[in-house]
Amino acid sequence: MIKKRNPFGLFLDRLSPPQGLLLLLLSIAVGVVTGLAAVFFIHLISLIERGLYALFTLLSPYMGIWTYLVIPVAGALLSGPLIAFFAREAKGHGIPEVMQALVLKGGRIRPRVALAKIVASALCIGSGGSAGREGPIVQVGSAFGSVTGQLLHLSDERIKNLVSCGAAAGIAATFNAPIAGVAFAIEVLMSELQVRLFGNVVIAAVSASIVSQVFLGDKPAFLVPAYTMSSPMEILLFLFLGLVAALVGIFFIRVLDLSERVFDQWKFPLALKPAVGAICLGLLGMMYVSFSGTSLSSLMGFDAQQLIEHKPHMYGPGFEFIEKALRGDTSFFLFLLLVVLKPLATSFTLGSGNSGGVFAPSLFTGAVLGGALGTAFEIVLPGGTSPPGAYALVGMAAVFAACAHAPLTAILIVFEMSNDYSLILPLMVASVTASYASLYFYSESMYTAKLTRRGIRFSQGRDLDIMQGVMVREVMNHEPEVVKSSDPLALLYRKFQETTYLGFPVVDDKGELWGIVTLQDLERVLSSGEQTIRELKVEDVAVVNPLTVYADEPIWTAIQKMAPRDLARLPVVSRRNDRELIGLISRSNILRAYDVAIVRKQRGQLLGDKMTLRKKSGNTFFEVRLQPGNVAVGMSLKELQLSEGANVVAVERNGVSHIPRGNLVFMAGDIVTLFAEKNAMDAAMQQLTSGKRAER
C-alpha cells in the first residue's frame, strides 16, 4: 500500500525554498503560535479559577475553609480523565516527555498532546494545583513545532530544531524572558550549542516574547526593589545560600520522584489518581490556613474574590507570594514553613498524575529559602547584610539551578524577571554553586529522574544505556566493499566517484585486513602535489593497522573507540583472527542501532532472560534491520525459505509489531526478529541481508 503525501509536503517539494529561509519562517511561526497559546493559557487559568470559586461560593456560601479542599478535587476530577483517555503524555510536568521525544523519537510529538496539556494544566492550576505555567507552554510549543515539521515531512534534525524553538518560545512568552528561553532550550533540552540551529531558537523566542508583550504588557514578571551587596565579603553568605539551595533542590527532586513512584505503582484508575493527590493537597492547604493566622470564622462569609486572595500560598504557581518575598514582606516562620510545604504540595499535584510545570514551584521554593536565610543573616549580622528580599531573589535562581542542573538558565531567568543587574555576581556564585553541589550529591535533575526510571539515561543529549544492549553484528554491513593495498590510486579515485562511500577497508593479496583508507586520505595526498595519482597505490595513502571491533561487542564499545579521534567507520574482525574482515560498522549503522534498541525496549523486552524459549540452551533471539538492496526486500516470507533452525517471529514496521504470515512482503526499514539455533543464526542473517546495501 502506497502512503500518499499530504498537500503541505507536496507544496514544499514544488516550492523548494532555501533551507535557511524555510527554518527561519517556521521558527517565527512557531514563536508566534506559542506566544498566542501562552496568552490564551494564562487567561484560561484566571477564568477557570474565578469560575470555580464563584460556582462553589454560589452553591455553598458557608463552605469556608473546605473550599480549599473541594475546588482542587473538582479540578482534578475534570483533568484526570482528560489525561488518562486522551493523551497520557500530558501527565506530570511535560519536560521529560519533550526530552525523550527529542532524543529517541526524532522530535515527534502527537498533535493531541498540545490540546490535552493546555486544558488539563489550566484546570489543575486554576483549581489550585501546585504547579507552574511554563511546563505546559513548553510542551505545547514543542508539540506545535513537531507537528509542523511532520506535516512538511522535514528531516529529524529539522523537526528537533523546531521542537527546541517551541520550548524556547514557551519560556520566553510565559516569563517575558527571551534570553532565558534560548538558554533553557540549549542547556536543558538540546544539551549542546549548535551555531547553525542557534539563530532559529533565538528568533522563535523573540517572536513569542513580542506576542506576549503585545497582549500582557512589557513589564518584568516581578517588580523588585534595587538591591546591592553591602560589602564584597557578603559574597560568602550567598555562597552559603548556594550550598543550602543544593540540599533543598535535592529534597525537592527526591520528594517529587518518590511521589511519582508511589502513584505509578499504585493499582488505581489513572483518571482518579489526580483527585487523590488533590485531596492530599487540600488537607495540606487547610492545615496551612489554620496555622497561618487566618481567622476560620471570617472565611465563612468570604465571597469568591476574597477566598482567592486568602487561598494557601502553596496553591498555583505562587507568583503573588514570590513578589511579597522579594519585597521582604513576610515572617521568618512562614518562609521556613513554605520551604517544606511547597515541594510537598507540588509532589502531591504532579506526582499523582495531574498536569503542570515545576519551573515556577522551584522558583517559589528558592524565594522562600532565600527569604528565610536572609532574615536569619539580618538577625545575626544586623546592618552587615543585604535585605532578605535580595537573598530571596538569589535563592530563586539557586534552587532552580539545583533542581534542573542548569545554572545559566537560572541566572538569566531571574535576571530577566527582575530586570535588576546589581545582584548579578551573587546570582552567578549561588547558581553555579547550587548546580555543581546538587550534581555532586545527586546525579539526576528534576527533568531526568523520571526518564531514568524508564531506563533512559542521558549525557549530552544521547541515550547511553540502550546502546549497550545492541551488538555490532546486528547493524554492521556484512559485505563491505573493499580495495586491495596493491590497487592503483586511480582505481580508488574512481570508486569514490562511483559510490557515495567515504571510506573503504583495505585488504592484502590474501584478502586479510591490511588497513583503511578514506576520502580525506586521498585528498591530503593529492593536495600535496608531490606525486601524481598514476604513481601511487592504495598502500601509499591508507592507514595501516586500523582500530577494529568484534562482531559480538556492544555498539557502545564501537562508539568509545570511534569518539577520541572522531572516526567515521571501524572494520569488524573475527575473534579467531584479528585480520579476518567480516564486516564494517559506520556512523549510519550506529544511528540505526538506536532504532533497534528503542524498539527492543518498547516490545516488552522480548529478548529478556525471563522468556522460556530463551532458556533453552543453543537457542537465541536476534534482530536484523533490512536496508535497501538486501536480498529479502521485496520477497515474501514464503519465498524466502529460511534455513532449518530459524524462524521469523515478529516484524516491526513503522513502529508497529506484526506477527508474520507467509504472504508478508519484507520492506526496507523492517526490523525482523528471529528465533534460531545458534549454529543457524549466521546463515539466516545472510539469507536476509546479503546483497549490496544502500548505506555503509
C-alpha positions in Angstrom: 0.0 0.0 0.0 1.5 3.4 -1.1 1.3 6.1 1.5 0.1 9.4 0.0 1.9 12.6 0.7 -0.1 15.4 2.4 -0.6 18.6 0.4 1.8 20.6 2.7 4.7 18.2 1.9 3.9 18.3 -1.8 3.7 22.1 -1.9 7.1 22.3 -0.1 8.6 19.9 -2.7 7.4 22.1 -5.6 8.4 25.3 -3.9 11.9 24.1 -2.8 12.8 27.1 -0.7 16.3 27.5 0.7 16.8 25.5 3.9 17.8 28.5 6.0 14.9 30.6 4.9 12.4 27.8 5.4 13.5 27.2 9.0 13.6 30.9 9.7 10.0 31.3 8.6 8.9 28.2 10.5 10.7 29.4 13.7 8.8 32.7 13.5 5.5 30.8 13.1 6.3 28.5 16.0 7.2 31.5 18.2 4.0 33.5 17.3 1.7 30.5 17.8 3.4 29.6 21.1 3.1 33.2 22.3 -0.6 33.2 21.5 -1.0 29.9 23.2 0.7 31.3 26.3 -1.6 34.3 26.4 -4.7 32.1 26.0 -3.4 29.7 28.6 -2.8 32.5 31.2 -6.3 33.9 30.6 -7.8 30.4 30.7 -6.2 29.7 34.1 -7.6 33.0 35.5 -11.1 32.3 34.0 -11.2 28.8 35.5 -10.0 30.0 38.9 -12.7 32.7 39.1 -15.3 30.4 37.7 -14.8 27.6 40.1 -14.6 29.8 43.2 -17.7 31.7 42.1 -19.6 28.4 41.4 -18.8 26.8 44.7 -19.5 30.0 46.6 -22.8 30.2 45.0 -23.7 26.6 45.6 -22.5 26.6 49.2 -21.9 30.2 50.6 -20.7 28.9 54.0 -18.3 26.2 52.9 -15.4 28.4 54.2 -12.1 26.6 54.6 -13.5 23.4 53.0 -13.4 25.3 49.7 -9.7 24.8 49.6 -10.2 21.0 49.6 -13.3 20.8 47.3 -12.1 23.0 44.5 -8.7 21.2 43.9 -10.5 17.9 43.9 -13.1 19.2 41.4 -10.4 20.4 39.1 -8.5 17.1 39.4 -11.7 15.1 38.6 -12.0 17.1 35.4 -8.3 17.0 34.3 -7.7 13.3 35.3 -10.0 11.7 32.7 -8.7 14.1 30.0 -5.1 12.9 30.6 -5.9 9.3 31.0 -8.2 8.8 28.0 -7.0 11.5 25.6 -3.2 12.0 25.9 -1.2 10.4 28.7 1.9 12.5 27.6 0.2 15.4 29.3 0.7 13.8 32.7 3.2 15.5 35.0 5.4 18.4 34.1 5.9 17.5 30.5 9.6 18.5 30.0 10.8 14.8 30.3 8.4 13.8 27.5 9.8 16.6 25.3 13.4 15.5 26.1 12.5 11.9 25.3 10.9 12.9 22.0 13.9 14.9 21.0 16.5 12.2 21.6 14.6 9.0 21.0 11.8 9.8 18.6 13.3 12.3 16.2 11.4 15.1 17.9 8.0 13.6 17.0 5.2 14.5 19.4 1.5 13.7 18.9 -0.7 16.7 17.9 -3.3 16.0 20.6 -0.7 16.4 23.3 -0.9 20.2 22.9 -4.6 20.4 23.3 -4.7 18.0 26.2 -1.8 19.7 28.0 -3.2 23.2 27.8 -6.7 22.3 29.0 -5.6 19.8 31.7 -3.0 22.2 33.1 -5.4 25.1 33.1 -7.9 23.0 35.1 -5.1 21.9 37.5 -3.6 25.3 38.1 -6.9 27.2 38.1 -8.3 24.9 40.7 -5.3 25.4 43.0 -2.9 22.7 41.9 0.7 23.5 43.0 2.2 23.7 39.5 3.7 26.2 37.1 2.6 27.6 33.8 5.9 27.2 31.9 6.0 23.4 31.6 2.6 23.2 29.8 3.6 26.0 27.4 7.0 24.5 26.7 5.2 21.2 25.8 2.6 23.0 23.8 5.2 25.0 21.8 7.3 21.9 21.3 4.3 19.9 20.1 3.4 22.6 17.6 7.0 22.7 16.3 7.0 18.9 16.0 3.6 18.8 14.2 4.7 21.5 11.8 7.9 19.6 10.9 5.9 16.3 10.5 3.3 17.9 8.2 6.0 19.2 6.0 7.9 15.9 6.0 11.1 17.6 7.3 14.1 15.6 8.5 14.6 14.5 12.1 17.2 17.2 12.6 14.9 20.0 11.4 12.0 18.7 13.5 14.2 18.7 16.6 15.2 22.2 15.8 11.5 23.3 15.6 10.8 21.4 18.9 13.6 23.4 20.6 12.2 26.6 19.1 8.8 25.8 20.6 10.4 25.2 24.0 12.4 28.4 24.0 9.3 30.3 22.9 7.3 28.8 25.7 9.7 30.1 28.4 10.0 33.5 26.6 6.3 34.0 26.4 5.4 32.8 29.9 8.0 34.9 31.8 8.7 37.6 29.2 12.3 36.3 29.2 13.5 35.6 25.6 17.2 35.2 26.6 16.4 32.7 29.3 14.1 30.8 26.9 17.0 30.3 24.5 19.3 29.3 27.3 16.7 26.7 28.6 16.3 25.2 25.1 20.1 24.8 24.7 21.1 23.9 28.2 18.2 21.6 29.2 16.8 20.2 26.0 19.5 20.3 23.3 22.4 19.8 25.8 24.8 21.3 23.2 25.3 24.5 21.4 25.0 24.2 17.6 25.6 27.5 15.9 23.5 26.7 12.8 20.5 26.0 15.0 21.0 28.7 17.5 19.6 31.5 15.3 16.2 29.8 14.8 15.8 29.3 18.5 16.5 32.9 19.2 14.0 34.1 16.5 11.3 31.9 17.9 11.9 33.2 21.5 11.9 36.8 20.3 8.7 36.2 18.3 6.9 34.7 21.3 8.1 37.4 23.6 6.8 40.1 21.3 3.4 38.5 21.1 3.3 38.1 24.9 4.2 41.8 25.4 1.5 42.9 23.0 -1.2 41.2 25.0 0.2 41.1 28.5 2.4 44.1 28.6 6.2 44.5 28.6 6.8 44.8 32.4 9.1 42.3 34.1 7.4 39.5 35.9 8.3 40.9 39.3 8.7 44.5 40.5 11.8 44.2 42.7 13.5 47.0 44.7 17.0 47.9 43.7 19.2 45.6 45.9 23.0 45.8 46.2 25.6 43.9 48.3 26.5 45.6 51.5 30.2 44.6 51.1 32.3 42.3 48.9 32.6 39.9 51.8 28.9 39.3 51.7 29.5 37.0 48.7 30.4 34.3 51.2 26.8 34.4 52.5 25.5 34.0 49.0 27.9 31.1 48.5 26.4 29.5 51.7 22.9 30.1 50.2 24.0 28.2 47.1 25.1 25.2 49.2 21.8 25.1 51.2 19.9 25.6 47.9 21.6 22.4 46.6 20.3 20.4 49.6 16.8 21.9 49.2 16.9 21.2 45.4 17.8 17.5 46.0 15.0 17.3 48.6 12.6 18.7 46.0 13.8 16.2 43.3 13.6 13.2 45.7 10.2 14.0 47.1 8.7 14.5 43.6 10.4 11.3 42.4 9.1 9.4 45.4 5.5 10.7 44.8 5.6 9.7 41.2 6.9 6.2 42.0 4.2 5.6 44.6 1.4 6.8 42.4 2.7 4.9 39.3 3.0 1.6 41.2 -0.5 2.0 42.8 -3.1 -0.1 41.1 -5.8 2.5 40.9 -7.6 4.1 37.9 -5.3 6.6 36.3 -8.2 9.0 35.8 -8.8 9.2 39.5 -5.2 9.4 40.8 -5.0 13.2 40.4 -8.1 13.5 42.6 -6.3 11.6 45.4 -3.3 13.9 45.0 -5.7 16.9 45.2 -7.2 15.5 48.5 -3.7 15.4 50.0 -3.0 18.9 48.7 -6.3 20.2 50.1 -5.7 18.8 53.5 -2.2 20.3 53.5 -3.8 23.7 52.4 -6.4 23.6 55.1 -3.8 22.9 57.8 -1.6 25.7 56.5 -4.5 28.2 56.6 -5.3 27.1 60.1 -1.7 27.7 61.3 -1.0 30.8 59.3 -3.2 33.1 61.5 -6.2 33.4 59.2 -9.5 33.5 61.1 -11.5 30.5 60.1 -14.8 32.1 61.1 -14.1 35.0 58.7 -13.7 32.6 55.8 -17.3 31.5 56.2 -18.6 34.9 54.9 -16.0 35.5 52.2 -17.0 35.9 48.6 -15.2 34.2 45.7 -12.6 37.0 45.2 -11.8 37.1 48.9 -11.4 33.3 49.0 -9.0 33.6 46.1 -6.9 36.3 47.8 -6.7 34.2 51.0 -6.0 30.8 49.4 -3.0 28.9 50.7 0.3 30.3 49.5 1.5 27.0 48.1 -1.5 26.8 45.7 -0.9 27.5 42.0 2.4 29.0 40.7 2.6 31.3 43.8 3.8 34.4 41.9 1.9 36.8 44.3 3.8 35.4 47.3 7.1 35.3 45.4 6.7 39.1 44.9 6.0 39.5 48.6 9.1 37.5 49.4 11.2 39.7 47.1 10.0 42.7 49.0 10.6 41.0 52.3 7.0 41.4 53.4 6.6 38.2 55.5 7.9 36.4 58.5 10.8 34.0 59.0 8.5 31.3 60.3 6.3 31.5 57.2 9.4 31.4 54.9 10.7 28.3 56.7 7.4 26.5 56.6 6.9 27.0 52.9 10.4 25.7 52.1 9.0 22.3 53.0 5.3 22.7 52.1 5.8 23.9 48.5 7.8 20.8 47.4 5.2 18.6 49.2 2.3 20.4 47.5 3.9 20.1 44.1 4.7 16.4 44.6 1.1 15.7 45.6 -0.2 17.6 42.5 2.2 16.3 39.8 3.3 13.0 41.3 -0.4 11.9 41.3 -0.5 12.5 37.5 -2.0 15.9 37.2 -0.6 18.4 34.7 1.5 21.4 35.2 5.1 22.7 35.4 7.9 22.5 38.0 9.7 25.6 36.9 7.6 28.1 39.0 7.4 25.8 42.1 11.2 25.6 42.2 11.4 29.4 41.9 8.9 29.7 44.7 10.9 27.4 46.9 14.0 29.3 46.2 12.4 32.6 47.0 11.2 31.4 50.4 14.5 29.7 51.2 16.4 32.9 50.3 14.0 34.9 52.4 14.4 32.6 55.4 18.2 32.7 55.2 18.2 36.5 54.5 16.1 37.1 57.6 18.4 34.9 59.7 21.5 36.7 58.4 19.9 40.1 59.2 19.3 38.9 62.8 22.8 37.5 63.3 24.6 40.3 61.5 22.5 43.5 61.9 23.4 46.2 59.4 26.0 44.0 57.7 23.9 42.2 55.1 21.5 43.0 52.3 17.8 42.9 52.9 16.0 39.5 53.0 14.5 40.3 49.6 17.9 40.2 48.0 18.5 36.7 49.3 15.0 35.7 48.1 15.9 36.9 44.6 19.2 35.0 44.5 17.6 32.0 46.1 15.1 31.6 43.2 18.0 31.1 40.8 19.9 28.9 43.2 17.1 26.4 43.9 16.1 26.2 40.2 19.8 25.6 39.2 20.0 22.8 41.8 16.8 21.2 40.6 17.4 21.5 36.8 21.3 21.4 36.8 21.0 24.5 34.5 22.9 27.4 36.1 22.9 29.6 33.0 19.2 29.4 32.6 18.7 30.1 36.3 20.9 33.2 36.2 19.2 34.6 33.1 15.6 33.8 34.1 15.9 35.6 37.4 17.8 38.5 35.8 15.1 39.0 33.1 12.2 38.5 35.5 13.6 41.1 37.9 15.3 43.4 35.4 18.0 44.1 38.0 21.6 43.8 37.2 23.0 44.9 40.5 22.9 41.3 42.0 24.4 39.5 39.0 27.5 38.4 40.9 25.6 36.8 43.8 23.3 35.2 41.2 26.2 33.7 39.4 28.0 32.4 42.5 24.9 30.9 44.2 23.6 29.4 41.0 26.8 27.7 39.9 27.5 26.5 43.5 24.0 25.1 43.8 24.1 23.3 40.5 27.5 21.7 40.9 26.8 20.7 44.5 23.5 19.2 43.6 25.0 17.3 40.7 27.8 16.0 43.0 25.4 14.7 45.7 22.6 13.5 43.3 23.2 12.9 39.6 19.6 13.2 38.5 17.9 16.5 37.8 14.2 17.2 38.2 13.8 16.5 34.4 15.9 13.4 34.1 14.8 11.5 37.2 11.6 10.3 35.5 13.5 9.2 32.4 16.0 7.3 34.5 13.1 5.2 35.9 12.2 4.3 32.3 15.7 3.1 31.7 16.8 6.1 29.8 20.0 7.9 30.8 21.2 10.9 29.0 24.6 12.5 28.6 24.9 15.4 26.2 21.6 14.6 24.7 22.3 10.9 23.9 20.9 7.8 25.5 23.7 5.7 26.9 22.3 2.6 28.4 20.3 1.3 25.5 23.3 1.2 23.2 24.9 -1.4 25.5 22.2 -3.9 24.5 22.8 -3.9 20.7 25.6 -6.0 19.3 27.8 -4.8 16.4 26.8 -7.8 14.3 23.1 -6.7 14.4 23.6 -3.5 12.5 27.0 -3.8 10.7 27.5 -4.1 7.0 28.2 -7.8 6.5 29.5 -7.4 2.9 31.6 -4.3 2.9 33.2 -3.1 -0.4 37.0 -3.3 -0.1 40.1 -2.2 -2.0 43.4 -4.0 -2.2 46.6 -2.4 -0.9 48.2 -3.1 -4.3 45.4 -1.4 -6.3 46.5 1.8 -8.2 45.2 5.0 -6.6 43.4 5.8 -9.8 41.1 2.8 -9.1 40.4 4.1 -5.6 39.7 7.6 -7.0 37.2 6.0 -9.4 35.5 4.1 -6.6 35.0 7.3 -4.6 33.4 8.9 -7.6 31.1 5.9 -8.4 29.9 5.4 -4.9 28.6 7.5 -2.1 31.1 5.9 0.4 33.6 8.0 2.3 36.0 5.1 3.2 36.9 1.5 2.4 38.7 -1.3 4.3 42.0 -2.2 2.7 42.9 -5.9 2.3 46.2 -7.5 1.2 46.5 -10.1 -1.6 45.4 -12.8 0.7 42.1 -11.0 1.5 43.2 -10.2 5.1 42.7 -6.8 6.7 45.6 -4.5 6.0 44.3 -1.0 6.7 41.6 1.5 6.0 41.5 4.4 3.5 39.2 7.4 3.5 38.4 10.2 1.1 40.3 12.6 3.3 43.4 10.4 3.0 43.1 10.7 -0.8 42.6 14.4 -0.8 45.5 15.0 1.6 47.9 13.2 -0.8 46.6 14.8 -3.9 46.7 18.3 -2.5 50.3 17.9 -1.6 51.2 17.8 -5.3 54.4 15.8 -4.6 53.3 12.8 -6.7 50.6 12.2 -9.3 47.7 9.8 -8.9 49.3 7.5 -11.5 52.4 7.0 -9.5 50.7 5.9 -6.3 49.0 2.8 -4.9 46.4 2.5 -2.2 49.1 1.3 0.3 50.8 4.7 -0.1 47.8 6.6 1.3 45.9 4.1 3.6 46.2 3.9 7.3 47.9 0.6 8.4 46.7 -1.5 11.4 43.4 0.4 12.0 41.3 0.2 15.1 38.9 -2.7 14.9 35.9 -4.1 16.7 34.5 -7.6 17.2 31.0 -8.6 16.0 29.9 -9.8 19.4 30.8 -6.5 21.2 28.1 -3.9 22.0 27.7 -0.8 19.9 28.7 1.2 22.9 32.2 -0.2 22.6 32.4 0.9 19.0 31.3 4.4 20.0 34.0 4.6 22.6 36.7 3.5 20.1 35.5 6.0 17.4 35.0 9.0 19.7 38.6 10.1 20.7 39.7 10.5 17.0 36.3 11.2 15.6 36.5 8.1 13.3 33.6 7.5 10.9 33.9 3.8 10.5 35.6 0.7 12.0 36.4 -2.7 10.4 34.8 -5.6 12.1 37.1 -8.6 12.6 36.8 -12.2 13.7 37.8 -13.2 17.2 39.6 -16.2 15.7 41.8 -14.0 13.6 42.2 -10.3 14.0 43.0 -9.9 10.3 39.9 -11.7 9.1 37.5 -8.9 7.9 33.9 -9.9 8.4 32.1 -6.5 8.3 32.2 -2.7 8.6 30.4 -0.5 11.2 29.9 3.2 10.4 28.1 6.1 11.9 25.0 5.4 9.9 24.9 1.9 11.3 25.2 3.3 14.8 22.3 5.6 14.2 20.2 2.6 13.1 21.3 0.8 16.3 19.3 3.5 18.3 16.2 2.4 16.5 16.9 -1.3 17.1 17.5 -0.6 20.8 14.4 1.5 21.3 12.1 -0.9 19.5 13.6 -3.7 21.7 12.6 -1.8 24.8 9.1 -0.9 23.6 8.4 -4.5 22.7 8.2 -5.5 26.4 11.8 -6.9 26.5 11.1 -9.7 24.1 14.8 -10.6 24.3 14.8 -10.8 28.2 16.1 -13.7 30.1 12.7 -14.5 31.6 11.4 -15.9 28.3 11.0 -19.6 28.4 12.2 -20.2 24.9 15.4 -18.3 25.6 16.3 -20.6 28.5 16.7 -23.5 26.2 20.4 -23.8 25.5 21.5 -23.3 21.9 18.6 -21.0 21.0 18.7 -17.3 20.8 16.6 -14.3 19.6 18.2 -11.7 17.3 17.1 -8.8 15.2 18.0 -7.5 11.8 17.1 -4.2 10.2 16.6 -4.5 6.5 18.2 -2.0 4.2 17.5 -1.1 0.5 19.3 -3.6 -1.6 19.1 -6.5 0.9 18.0 -9.7 -0.8 14.9 -10.1 1.4 13.5 -6.7 0.5 10.5 -7.3 -1.9 10.3 -11.0 -1.1 7.5 -12.7 0.9 8.2 -14.8 3.9 7.1 -17.9 2.0 9.5 -17.1 -0.9 12.4 -16.5 1.4 12.6 -20.2 2.6 14.9 -19.7 5.6 17.2 -22.5 6.6 16.1 -25.1 9.1 16.5 -24.0 12.7 15.5 -20.4 12.1 12.0 -18.8 12.3 10.8 -15.2 11.9 8.7 -14.4 15.0 7.9 -10.7 14.5 8.3 -7.8 12.0 8.4 -4.2 13.3 7.2 -1.7 10.6 6.6 2.0 11.2 6.6 1.4 15.0 4.0 -1.4 14.9 4.9 -5.0 15.6 3.3 -7.6 13.3 3.0 -11.4 13.6 4.3 -12.5 10.1 2.2 -14.6 7.7 3.6 -16.5 4.7 2.4 -13.7 2.3 4.0 -10.9 4.3 6.4 -9.0 2.0 9.6 -7.6 3.5 10.3 -3.9 3.1 13.3 -1.7 3.6 13.3 -0.4 7.2 11.6 -3.5 8.7 13.1 -4.8 11.9 12.9 -8.6 11.7 13.1 -10.6 14.9 14.2 -14.2 14.5 14.3 -17.2 16.9 17.1 -19.5 15.8 19.5 -22.2 16.9 22.9 -20.5 17.3 24.5 -22.6 14.6 21.8 -21.4 12.2 22.0 -17.7 13.1 24.7 -16.7 10.6 23.1 -18.5 7.7 19.7 -16.9 8.4 21.2 -13.5 8.6 22.9 -13.9 5.3 19.6 -15.0 3.7 18.1 -11.8 4.9 20.8 -9.2 4.4 23.1 -10.4 1.6 23.2 -8.1 -1.3 24.5 -4.6 -1.8 23.4 -2.1 0.9 22.4 1.5 0.2 24.4 2.8 3.2 27.7 2.0 4.7 
